[in-house]
Structures are given as C-alpha cells and as structure tokens.
Amino acid sequence: MKKLSLLLVCFLCAGPAAAEDREILGVGRLFTNDYLGDRADRWRSGSYQVSIMRGEQWAGSPPVGLGQLLEYRLRTEIISAGPDSGATFDRPYVGSFSLGVHNHMSLGPTQLSFGVDLMAIGPQTGVSDFQEKFHERFSLPDPRGVSAQLDDAYHLSALAELSYSLKVSDFFTVRPYAEMQVGVEDIARVGGDIIVGSIGRTDMFVRDLGTGQLIRAIEAGQPGAAVLMGADWASVGASTYLPENMGYFAEESRFRGRIGLHWQIAPRVSFFYGLTYLSEEFVGQSEGQLLGGLKLNFNF
C-alpha cells in the first residue's frame, strides 16, 4: 500500500511546468455491488472507482492535444467465490487496489483514451480484512474463499478505448466504441451506448472498468436527467484472476448489458443508479449475475 500511495503522489505531481495551470475539473465516482443488483454476494461482489479529471479548462469535449486532459483513476474491487461452490471454491478470491493515469483527447468527432494502471492484489491490499470486518460488524455470513485468495502480486495493465458520439438530436446520442486491455486480463471488446435525455451532451464520460457503465466525470451542471443503455461483447485471453495452473479457466467470450439513470438534481448535486448484467466469466460458473451501481455526488 505504501508503494501505491507513493505512486499516486508521483502521478499527481507528474507533468511539465505548464501543468501548473491545470486544476481539477471534475470527479467521477461509482460504487457497484452484487447485493444492489440481484441481492446476492458472489463473483464480482463489489467495486469502487474514483476518476479525478485534471486539465486547464473544459469546453464540452476532450481537447485535441496530447496530455491536456488527464484522468487519475483509483479503483478497488472484490471478486469472491460463488455460494454453491463447496469447500474447494469455484474461483479464487481476489482483493485488488489500483492506481492509474489515462489521457483523454479528441480526434475530430472521435474520442480516444489510453493509459496504464498499476494493480496490487492479495492480502497486502487490506481489502479482504476490510470485507471480513464489515461482515462481522453487520452480522453477515463470512466472505467465501478469503483463506484461498490469490497471493500478493503487482500487475501493470494498459487500456485504450476509441469511441464515436453520434448526436442524433438534442436528446438522443449513440456512442459505439472499441476497447483493448492488456495486463491483468487480456480483453478485446466492442459495444455501444445510447444516451436519451436532457443532460450529458457536454459532460465528460469515463467508463467503469467492471460494468462498462458511463460515469459523468465532468458535469455541466444544468438540471435534468438522462437514461443510458448499453451492451458489449468481449473476446478474452489470459486472466490473472483465473490462473490455469490452479485449474481455473476463463470463458473465451463475455457479454455485458446495462441500463442506468443519471439525474442532475441541482447544479452541484447529482445521482446515478444503474443495473448491469454480466455473463459467465469462467468455466463452471453456474449463471450470470446482476450488479447494481450507485453514486450520489455533492460538490461544494
């Protein structure tokens, strides 16, 4: 954790002298949990992502220049075994914490984002300790598979996304995209999102890594609401979360379907709730799962 904290300081201080004119333009957050979806506690059990956007100004779309709009991303996630996996567990427990920096820019009508994340997994993160204490405090069943979680390790991942926003009208936007991730999991993904509503046209969206939900990281602030619907398909290669030498095997493809509501209640107060269906991720997983996502944002 000390190494990760030091890296975060380096990320925030990185950049040329001209970066002194930059400021925090917005902060995007999303908390996801299996209990908020299908009211279970299994597999992709929970995550929390924070995206801190820094740049000189926001004009309603990402700038053209390289390095002018940066996202500093913090993320933690819990992946646990299923409820009917027995004493051997159907997948390893993973407690992860990551820090990353991602560049966002425009290439004409197309948006490009790319960056790297350093991820720590294992007991060193303190994630499993936190979950065990939380369950104990609220008299919940013990988390499954903690005793057999993956060992301490660090992994570097690279992620790139290319998207295109087609604004059909002032209230309807179609956003196809393609994504490539190499590192902790090797994934090639294609999909799209539809945004219907009175807000979002001049917001900065970033994508939650696990669910694919679009997070409003820079909010224009005008009151209103928008419904987001999206889906994607992925081809999966190697997965650190499912080591084959331990007898676990990732499914070769994955599907995600999602819907969510963004509500700008007041200029500095916003709310989001969404649902995401995740198809089976590993051989032997009995079914897909439904995750809930939640954000309540106050900016003062």
Secondary structure, 3 states (H helix, E strand, C coil): CHHHHHHHHHHHHCCCHHHHHCEEEEEEEEEEEHHHCCCCCCEEEEEEEEEEEEECCCCCCCCCCCCCEEEEEEEEEEEECCCCCCCCCCCCCEEEEEEEEEEEEEECCEEEEEEEEEEEECHHHCHHHHHHHHHHHCCCCCCCCHHHCCCCEEEEEEEEEEEECEEEECCEEEEEEEEEEECCEEEEEEEEEEEEECCCCCCEEEECCCCCCEEEEECCCCCEEEEEEEEEEEEEEEECCCCHHHCCCECCEEEEEEEEEEEEEECCEEEEEEEEEECCCECCCCCCEEEEEEEEEECC
